[in-house]
Amino acid sequence: MTQTDPTRRFLTLDEAAAMLQVSKRTLHRLIRRNEMPGLKVGAQWRIPENGFLKWVEERTAGNFSRP
């Protein structure tokens, strides 16, 4: 039997949408297209926080200029 990481956290679509300032519908579309990590638990979607942060980092790397 494998042990799970007790620090693993999952975001709701509401939480992730608020962080990105996009709609839940946009996130749902990204998940269904396999462009963002996500899993369905019953009737609700959850996004692994570490996967979400990695996804954001990959898309923002090099997009900000430094003073």
N, C-alpha and C positions, 0 to 999 in steps of 0.2 A: 504494500500500500504506500502511496506517495503522500507526503505532507504538503499542504498548501501554505503559501506565504501569508502569515497573519496581517502583513502590512498591505497586501493587495487591496486596491480600492477600485470600485466601479462608479462611473458617472452616469447620471440619468441624461436623457436627451435635453431636458430643461437646463441642467447644469452646464453641459458642454456647449449648448447653443448660446447661453448667456456669456460664457467665456469668449466665444468667437464672434459674438454679436451677429448671429445668423438665426434663421428660423429652425424650428425642430424639423420641419419638412425638408430643409436643405440637408441637415445631418442624416435624416432617414434615407434620402436619395444617395448620399455618399456611401452609407453603409451597405445599402442594397446593391450598389455598383462595385462593391468590394474595394472602394477607394479609401475607406476609413475602417479601422477595426471596430467590430461591434458584435454583440450576441443577443439573441432574443431569449428572455426568461419569461415563460408564460406568454402574456400578451404585451410585455414591455421590453424595450430595448435598453441595453446597458453597454457602456463603452469602457474598456479597461483603461484606467487612468494612465498607466505607463505607456500603453499603445497610443493613446490620445496625445500625450506630451511629445512622444517621438514623432508622430504624424505632423504636429505643429512645427516642431524643430526642423524637420526635413523640408518643410515648405517655406520656412522663414530664413534658413541659413543663407547668408550672403545677400539678403534682400534689404538690409539696413546699413546705411552708411555710418561710419564712425567719425566723430569729430577729430 
